[in-house]
Amino acid sequence: MPEFKAPLRDIRFVRDEVLNYPEHYATMPGCEEATPDMVNAILEEGAKFCEQVLAPLNLTGDEEGCKWSTDGVTTPSGFKEAYKQYVEGGWPSLAHEPEYGGQGLPESLGLVLSEMVGEANWSWGMYPGLSHGAMNTLSAHGTEDQKQVYLTKLISGEWTGTMCLTEPHCGSDLGLLRCKADPNADGSYRISGTKIFISAGEHDLADNIVHIVLARLPDAPAGTKGISLFIVPKWLPNGQGEPGERNAVQCGSLEHKMGIHGNSTCVMNFDEATGYLIGPANKGLNCMFTFMNTARLGTGLQGLAHTEVAFQGALTYAKDRLQMRSLSGPKAPDKPADPIIVHPDIRRMIMTIKSFAEGNRALAYYAAKLVDIAKLSPDTEARNDAEQLLSFITPIAKAFMTEVGFEAANLGLQVYGGHGYIREWGMEQNVRDCRIALLYEGTTGIQALDLLGRKVLMTQGEALKRFTKVVHKFCQANTDVEALQEFVEPLAELNKEWGDITLKVGMAAMQNRDEVGAAAVDYLMYSGYACLAYFWADMARVALEKLNAGTTEESYYTAKVKTARFYFKRILPRTQMHKAALLSGADNLMEMAEDEFGVE
């Protein structure tokens, strides 16, 4: 397995130099304690924990997996001890409310820790990761009593949380949900039904597990308008708020799956389990979206995490592996062959991975900054603008980052050749672990429909315009900077084209609603590449300014400019393929009858 090193230099570049997080924290109410010294200390300690504690358990988790018995689920060797260290270090409480035991630091800072944890050991990171969504849901929709009993324990890390949506017959279409909730005389509910694919649904890391469950009341309307949200703890809290009587919720089995073996993916059976309503009756899906939006941004980070792992592994291997001579003459004449990093095709793969890792890191931290503003800004207009921008960015962050993350994981394996297919190198695990990211928390197709259908067309393009206006202002501000024109000019053209193709799809959709579904994925991928073009142009701007001012890190900043150039020349042209496909219309997809597909 490649030795993981937290990418602190690049994290600091994006946060401090490109997005100006120090000023953001200094001027945002509630972020005052996130001083540069405090942030640096958290980054250093977080990196140390991830490198020294979590990364060595990554292969162990894959090889051992979780073990199920009638007594519960046992996690792989070392996972429980690592979680204990995580809790003792105060990491679960980092970005949560002080009144419930949190440290009150901004969510954007917590996102940095999530990135490093995911890169070190994604399977392990899912256990506390699911808890963050449960915390956010309780914080937004729970009663004060629920917060005192459950939120405090989740924030301390003593208890963990899950999200229970999916049922055997009901995946993305939650309107088909059957899990039921019958009222009790004391105001609680009896929850009955089966949920599947429940990450971290049962384990031995914490004293209690708080399930956030979607279910139907007896008189609920049909479809998504009749879904309510409930807290269903594994152990019912006693009068002191500690685990008491065992609730009637059990892990029926573990899923046998392609990757993330270190995380328990459970079938959960609720047999008239005691549950408590969160938020208004029949408004559960609205409340759950608090959890789901958190999870979608978190899943986008998974794409980034596997990209970073692929980059570190591929680069290390390519510098060391000797194969053949360079086509332009020997580069290591004292050795029997040249290191494979001298070969153009190896460069193509590593540069692709690098451009996605660093570009998507900028996208992720841009979204995280919007989260802070939407939550904390005293300016109503600024909060609204951030919320609308975040709503637009979220499906792109989730789907695009995971799609290209999976591409990057495969390219990382490819750099190793046949050795990449062998378990000991860790690249095939990276591919397997990454694959789920394109599926859970809404598949790429679902995210694409959300982006194009709900976020863009249903707002008459206003959601898109909020972001293209940001890009337009950047291009205008840098139109006279000669060194940036190789980035600014194509970005300005792409920004205009983005609006033009949106209008064309919208016009076609007015005649045939299938046009939205037919164009959606290509539109999302086009949008993702366009977003990264903006971030790479901005990163090139910062790098050139540093170089012009004089710096002791000339190599680092020069590499930024060269990677931006690679992205614009080699990756950005993919937008034209997606443009051609999305404008080709729905007929070439829908004209074939079902009996014409060829399988009898």
Secondary structure, DSSP 8 states (H G I E B T S, - for coil): -------HHHHHIIIIIIS-HHHHHHHSTT-TT--HHHHHHHHHHHHHHIIIIIGGGHHHHHHH--EEETTEEE--TTHHHHHHHHHHTTGGGTTS-GGGT-----HHHHHHHHHHHHHHHHHHHHHHHHHHHHHHHHHHH--HHHIIIIIHHHHHTSEEEEEE--BTTBSS-GGG---EEEE-TTS-EEEEEEEEEEETSS-SSSSEEEEEEEEB-TT--SGGGG-EEEEEESEEE-TTSSEEEE-SEEEEEE---SS-TTS-EEEEEEEEEEEEEESSTT-HHHHHHHHHHHHHHHHHHHHHHHHHHHHHHHHHHHHH-B-S--TTS-S-TTSSS-BGGGSHHHHHHHHHHHHHHHHHHHHHHHHHHHHHHHHH-S-HHHHHHHHHHHHHHHHHHHHHHHHHHHHHHHHHHHHTGGGGGSGGGSHHHHHHHHHGGGTTTS-HHHHHHIIIIIIIGGGTTHHHHHHHHHHHHHHHHTTT-GGGHHHHHHHHHHHHHHHHHHHHHHHHHHH-THHHHHHHHHHHHHHHHHHHHHHHHHHHHHHHHHHHH--S-HHHHHHHHHHHHHIIIIITTHHHHHHHHHTT-SHHHHSS-GGGSS--
